[in-house]
């Protein structure tokens, strides 16, 4: 049975973040094609992590800057290794290349970290901004240098957003054959959902450790929710998310209808109970799992241009499952209007179902696997020829791995000496 080893940034938490759900979908994609999967991570195991052994995935705790990783990987001889975010490729890529040089090296970006960082910096400079387009000098940041280098060093990089596919090819000039468009999939609507009359209030949901989500909560608290509450004095905003810090729970105010609920035992249940989902994201990247889940639950949403990016039909913002607004006044007005208008609400719900069908069906998984399968089944000679034709990747591998490798070996030697 062929083997995939996933090197994880964290242990998957699908109930906490979209990244956890995406990782599970990738694992299941390989399993459906007959692959055994081992998930390895140096992170601590969290209480909300998914039970990987329950779906036949073995877990392996690994150690940073330790030769034991190479020895373990060499014994396994996997057909493919997947890095969960570019930082893992930086840390373990050279070790993978040495231990199993013939294995296909796959990078799952999750989102373009350089883009998210550039937009965050733009919002820091102007707190009223929804950072869609950002200046070239912001895009050409240190994260971009590292992230693009990791893409070149891998055989294939999975890109979650159509917008980011375009950005990587047009701005960063990355060859198309190194990239694979890999959005969410298997996201059909739930069979039965409550209707307009059976729902009340607003919901906002997102992991509090993710900076764009926390910024959205602050924007809601300080500007947007007071405008909504003025028009809908009996409405409540229920804010859910994993890992709420004290500064978040301190925002809870029942008199204002601003209720910080924290962890949701079942995100689907609370999403289906709400009439509207609010996601005022001023910056970020990738696809927003909360908005796809809202569509599955038949819950229209109000979001920003950044929030809807890469998700509407034909990437046309007028085809959103609700409304898009990039300032507090317009956002609040759209939320109040849709909250009151049953026919407009029903139309938005149906639009969400169309988006799921046209952009996030299982057909996407089939297209991803076709590209992966082509590389997985190529001969060792063809793989070496293809890799050597990627001169930029070879150059970056030589320079980056040399520095990373020597630093890693120095730390490993230091650790060994400290234990002697």
ZAGU-252824 format. One record per residue (C-alpha): x, y, z; residue number from 1. Coordinates in steps of 0.02 Angstrom, whole numbers. Layout:
NODE        X        Y        Z     n
NODE        X        Y        Z   NUM
...
END
This chain:
NODE        X        Y        Z     n
NODE        0        0        0     1
NODE       74      169      -48     2
NODE      111      288       95     3
NODE       86      475      122     4
NODE      171      560      269     5
NODE       97      727      320     6
NODE      208      843      422     7
NODE       85      950      517     8
NODE      105     1125      587     9
NODE      -24     1077      719    10
NODE     -134      925      749    11
NODE     -294      947      647    12
NODE     -440     1030      736    13
NODE     -585     1033      612    14
NODE     -704     1096      745    15
NODE     -590     1245      780    16
NODE     -531     1303      610    17
NODE     -555     1287      423    18
NODE     -373     1233      410    19
NODE     -413     1078      512    20
NODE     -560     1034      400    21
NODE     -454     1057      245    22
NODE     -317      944      311    23
NODE     -444      807      346    24
NODE     -513      822      169    25
NODE     -338      803       96    26
NODE     -304      651      204    27
NODE     -467      572      149    28
NODE     -428      610      -33    29
NODE     -269      504      -21    30
NODE     -358      369       78    31
NODE     -492      356      -55    32
NODE     -355      317     -181    33
NODE     -285      176      -76    34
NODE     -149      269       20    35
NODE      -98      236      198    36
NODE      -75      401      290    37
NODE       36      445      437    38
NODE       18      616      518    39
NODE      173      680      605    40
NODE      193      840      705    41
NODE      309      919      831    42
NODE      164     1017      907    43
NODE       83      977     1072    44
NODE      -78      878     1059    45
NODE     -224      992     1098    46
NODE     -387      939     1182    47
NODE     -488      986     1027    48
NODE     -384      885      903    49
NODE     -469      762      787    50
NODE     -455      577      828    51
NODE     -350      527      677    52
NODE     -333      342      725    53
NODE     -523      330      715    54
NODE     -510      351      525    55
NODE     -357      239      508    56
NODE     -223      375      513    57
NODE      -71      338      620    58
NODE       -2      479      729    59
NODE      184      510      753    60
NODE      261      640      868    61
NODE      423      708      796    62
NODE      560      820      863    63
NODE      628      978      785    64
NODE      813      984      741    65
NODE      841      800      773    66
NODE      916      667      660    67
NODE      789      541      725    68
NODE      664      613      600    69
NODE      770      562      452    70
NODE      800      390      521    71
NODE      614      366      549    72
NODE      568      430      375    73
NODE      702      329      287    74
NODE      632      170      365    75
NODE      457      212      303    76
NODE      510      258      124    77
NODE      347      350       84    78
NODE      289      384      -93    79
NODE      240      562      -46    80
NODE      271      688       92    81
NODE      155      836      120    82
NODE      211      992      213    83
NODE       72     1083      306    84
NODE      122     1266      273    85
NODE      288     1330      207    86
NODE      370     1341      380    87
NODE      367     1151      390    88
NODE      452     1137      221    89
NODE      588     1254      283    90
NODE      612     1150      440    91
NODE      600      975      369    92
NODE      620      991      180    93
NODE      806      958      175    94
NODE      786      810      291    95
NODE      650      737      177    96
NODE      759      764       24    97
NODE      901      668      107    98
NODE      800      528      185    99
NODE      685      489       37   100
NODE      741      587     -118   101
NODE      619      498     -233   102
NODE      465      542     -132   103
NODE      348      671     -207   104
NODE      360      832     -105   105
NODE      193      923      -88   106
NODE      164     1091       -5   107
NODE       -8     1136       59   108
NODE       -7     1325       81   109
NODE     -174     1338      176   110
NODE     -170     1519      117   111
NODE      -38     1640       54   112
NODE       39     1699      217   113
NODE      129     1842      129   114
NODE      -36     1911       66   115
NODE     -118     1899      237   116
NODE       32     1985      316   117
NODE       33     2124      186   118
NODE     -151     2159      214   119
NODE     -130     2156      402   120
NODE        8     2287      389   121
NODE     -104     2394      280   122
NODE     -245     2387      410   123
NODE     -123     2432      548   124
NODE      -81     2588      448   125
NODE     -265     2629      419   126
NODE     -387     2548      540   127
NODE     -538     2597      433   128
NODE     -473     2503      281   129
NODE     -531     2338      207   130
NODE     -365     2286      133   131
NODE     -403     2211      -37   132
NODE     -269     2274     -157   133
NODE     -106     2317      -68   134
NODE       53     2402     -128   135
NODE      188     2299     -214   136
NODE      313     2340      -79   137
NODE      197     2263       51   138
NODE      176     2104      -53   139
NODE      364     2087      -74   140
NODE      393     2052      111   141
NODE      505     1931      203   142
NODE      366     1802      215   143
NODE      346     1808       26   144
NODE      531     1772       -2   145
NODE      520     1620      110   146
NODE      351     1560       47   147
NODE      391     1574     -138   148
NODE      558     1487     -109   149
NODE      467     1341      -27   150
NODE      350     1329     -177   151
NODE      497     1315     -296   152
NODE      580     1181     -190   153
NODE      426     1069     -193   154
NODE      358      965     -336   155
NODE      181     1034     -318   156
NODE       96     1165     -210   157
NODE      -89     1159     -168   158
NODE     -170     1331     -177   159
NODE     -339     1354      -96   160
NODE     -401     1512     -182   161
NODE     -425     1557     -366   162
NODE     -373     1735     -322   163
NODE     -211     1671     -248   164
NODE     -178     1560     -399   165
NODE     -183     1719     -503   166
NODE      -77     1817     -379   167
NODE       59     1684     -371   168
NODE       73     1672     -560   169
NODE       54     1856     -606   170
NODE      139     1948     -463   171
NODE      265     1820     -402   172
NODE      290     1745     -576   173
NODE      279     1563     -519   174
NODE      259     1438     -662   175
NODE       84     1366     -673   176
NODE      146     1185     -675   177
NODE      211     1204     -496   178
NODE       37     1250     -433   179
NODE     -126     1155     -412   180
NODE     -292     1242     -376   181
NODE     -360     1148     -227   182
NODE     -509     1230     -141   183
NODE     -628     1153      -15   184
NODE     -743     1019      -82   185
NODE     -882      901      -26   186
NODE     -976     1054       34   187
NODE    -1156     1020      -17   188
NODE    -1302     1101       76   189
NODE    -1375     1010      225   190
NODE    -1537      918      187   191
NODE    -1651     1008      309   192
NODE    -1622     1180      383   193
NODE    -1737     1297      481   194
NODE    -1830     1426      378   195
NODE    -1827     1616      397   196
NODE    -1962     1623      530   197
NODE    -1881     1490      638   198
NODE    -1718     1588      653   199
NODE    -1667     1734      762   200
NODE    -1517     1845      791   201
NODE    -1345     1857      711   202
NODE    -1192     1747      725   203
NODE    -1006     1778      704   204
NODE     -886     1632      718   205
NODE     -700     1605      704   206
NODE     -546     1545      799   207
NODE     -490     1687      912   208
NODE     -307     1642      884   209
NODE     -324     1695      703   210
NODE     -286     1881      693   211
NODE     -415     1924      557   212
NODE     -554     1848      664   213
NODE     -505     1948      818   214
NODE     -497     2109      716   215
NODE     -671     2070      649   216
NODE     -739     2052      826   217
NODE     -665     2220      874   218
NODE     -740     2304      720   219
NODE     -910     2229      762   220
NODE     -899     2287      943   221
NODE     -836     2462      911   222
NODE     -927     2515      752   223
NODE    -1041     2392      664   224
NODE    -1147     2315      802   225
NODE    -1200     2482      880   226
NODE    -1269     2534      709   227
NODE    -1364     2369      689   228
NODE    -1429     2372      867   229
NODE    -1497     2548      841   230
NODE    -1610     2483      703   231
NODE    -1644     2312      780   232
NODE    -1647     2344      969   233
NODE    -1704     2166     1012   234
NODE    -1576     2077      904   235
NODE    -1425     1988      978   236
NODE    -1253     1948      908   237
NODE    -1186     1778      963   238
NODE     -998     1767      944   239
NODE     -921     1594      941   240
NODE     -743     1534      919   241
NODE     -609     1422      990   242
NODE     -482     1486     1116   243
NODE     -563     1651     1169   244
NODE     -438     1754     1271   245
NODE     -491     1859     1421   246
NODE     -488     2016     1315   247
NODE     -623     1937     1205   248
NODE     -736     1874     1345   249
NODE     -722     2046     1425   250
NODE     -818     2117     1276   251
NODE     -974     2019     1324   252
NODE    -1119     2137     1361   253
NODE    -1295     2066     1378   254
NODE    -1373     2239     1388   255
NODE    -1303     2278     1215   256
NODE    -1348     2106     1147   257
NODE    -1163     2074     1115   258
NODE    -1138     1897     1180   259
NODE     -966     1815     1174   260
NODE    -1007     1630     1184   261
NODE     -834     1556     1150   262
NODE     -817     1374     1100   263
NODE     -966     1301     1004   264
NODE     -999     1118     1040   265
NODE    -1081     1103      869   266
NODE    -1049     1245      747   267
NODE    -1182     1180      628   268
NODE    -1318     1191      759   269
NODE    -1280     1370      810   270
NODE    -1258     1423      628   271
NODE    -1428     1351      580   272
NODE    -1512     1441      724   273
NODE    -1451     1612      666   274
NODE    -1538     1715      534   275
NODE    -1378     1797      470   276
NODE    -1191     1767      483   277
NODE    -1080     1921      501   278
NODE     -898     1911      444   279
NODE     -824     2087      433   280
NODE     -648     2035      386   281
NODE     -533     2182      354   282
NODE     -386     2074      303   283
NODE     -343     1892      275   284
NODE     -311     1767      137   285
NODE     -370     1598       75   286
NODE     -551     1539       83   287
NODE     -661     1571      233   288
NODE     -727     1407      301   289
NODE     -854     1496      410   290
NODE     -938     1569      255   291
NODE     -945     1401      167   292
NODE    -1020     1325      323   293
NODE    -1149     1465      327   294
NODE    -1199     1418      149   295
NODE    -1214     1235      197   296
NODE    -1327     1286      340   297
NODE    -1433     1396      228   298
NODE    -1378     1550      324   299
NODE    -1349     1705      216   300
NODE    -1197     1810      263   301
NODE    -1137     1989      261   302
NODE     -950     2001      231   303
NODE     -817     2108      151   304
NODE     -728     2097      -16   305
NODE     -586     2008       73   306
NODE     -708     1886      154   307
NODE     -792     1837      -10   308
NODE     -630     1830     -110   309
NODE     -615     1676     -220   310
NODE     -785     1609     -167   311
NODE     -924     1687     -270   312
NODE     -978     1624     -441   313
NODE     -858     1685     -575   314
NODE     -774     1784     -434   315
NODE     -913     1912     -457   316
NODE     -956     2001     -294   317
NODE    -1134     2035     -354   318
NODE    -1163     1846     -348   319
NODE    -1136     1830     -161   320
NODE    -1247     1732      -42   321
NODE    -1300     1887       52   322
NODE    -1211     2054       37   323
NODE    -1035     2126       29   324
NODE     -991     2291      111   325
NODE     -823     2371      151   326
NODE     -868     2505      278   327
NODE     -962     2499      442   328
NODE    -1114     2599      386   329
NODE    -1143     2498      227   330
NODE    -1111     2335      319   331
NODE    -1239     2375      454   332
NODE    -1368     2436      328   333
NODE    -1352     2277      224   334
NODE    -1366     2168      380   335
NODE    -1524     2255      440   336
NODE    -1605     2251      268   337
NODE    -1574     2065      241   338
NODE    -1625     2023      420   339
NODE    -1798     2098      390   340
NODE    -1832     2045      209   341
NODE    -1887     1863      197   342
NODE    -1890     1855        7   343
NODE    -1716     1932       -9   344
NODE    -1656     1813      128   345
NODE    -1724     1662       33   346
NODE    -1642     1720     -128   347
NODE    -1475     1738      -38   348
NODE    -1494     1564       34   349
NODE    -1522     1490     -139   350
NODE    -1372     1585     -206   351
NODE    -1266     1503      -71   352
NODE    -1325     1332     -128   353
NODE    -1276     1377     -308   354
NODE    -1103     1430     -252   355
NODE    -1078     1264     -162   356
NODE    -1132     1167     -317   357
NODE    -1031     1265     -444   358
NODE     -871     1299     -347   359
NODE     -851     1172     -207   360
NODE     -918     1006     -269   361
NODE     -825      840     -271   362
NODE     -775      876     -451   363
NODE     -639      987     -378   364
NODE     -567      838     -285   365
NODE     -561      737     -446   366
NODE     -465      875     -535   367
NODE     -341      889     -392   368
NODE     -311      702     -391   369
NODE     -281      697     -579   370
NODE     -137      819     -559   371
NODE      -69      728     -407   372
NODE      -84      558     -487   373
NODE       15      614     -639   374
NODE      160      660     -526   375
NODE      142      513     -408   376
NODE      152      387     -550   377
NODE      295      464     -648   378
NODE      456      364     -658   379
NODE      608      408     -552   380
NODE      700      460     -711   381
NODE      557      576     -763   382
NODE      548      650     -588   383
NODE      734      687     -584   384
NODE      726      763     -758   385
NODE      579      874     -708   386
NODE      664      929     -548   387
NODE      827      972     -636   388
NODE      733     1076     -763   389
NODE      674     1184     -617   390
NODE      838     1278     -599   391
NODE      765     1407     -481   392
NODE      706     1270     -366   393
NODE      875     1183     -372   394
NODE      964     1347     -333   395
NODE      849     1389     -188   396
NODE      864     1212     -122   397
NODE     1053     1224     -124   398
NODE     1064     1391      -35   399
NODE      919     1377       87   400
NODE      947     1196      135   401
NODE     1131     1229      162   402
NODE     1096     1363      293   403
NODE      944     1274      369   404
NODE     1032     1108      368   405
NODE     1188     1169      456   406
NODE     1088     1263      585   407
NODE      980     1110      616   408
NODE     1133      998      630   409
NODE     1216     1120      749   410
NODE     1061     1123      861   411
NODE     1049      933      854   412
NODE     1232      916      904   413
NODE     1209     1042     1044   414
NODE     1058      946     1108   415
NODE     1154      781     1105   416
NODE     1299      856     1201   417
NODE     1182      929     1333   418
NODE     1112      755     1365   419
NODE     1284      672     1380   420
END
